[in-house]
């Protein structure tokens, strides 16, 4: 019985994924663009919002961050950081191997706005 209790707690904790948790993994997409972070973020944001309604954008110290999250789980995180030649773009996905609602459209937006 103890085993099942530990297993249940592990499953519940695994369900909570923060943006920091995603950023500790390798990005699904890592590339650069000549666009500045704000211009690039404003290109991707409406496309992500068309794909999913749970998208938010925030300004960071080094650029912008777009997040798609449901229930305590960050599903997609787009980090856009200013570089000397434009922006470094990194897309992190909770389960990059799994198909998800709007996932293909979101990846296409990341690439399409470069």
Secondary structure, 3 states (H helix, E strand, C coil): CHHHHHHHHHHHHHHCECHHHHHCCCCCEEEEECCCHHHHHHHHHHHHHHHCCCEEEEECCCEEEEEEEECCEEEEEEEEEEECCEEEEEEEECCCCCCCCCHHHHHHHHHHCC
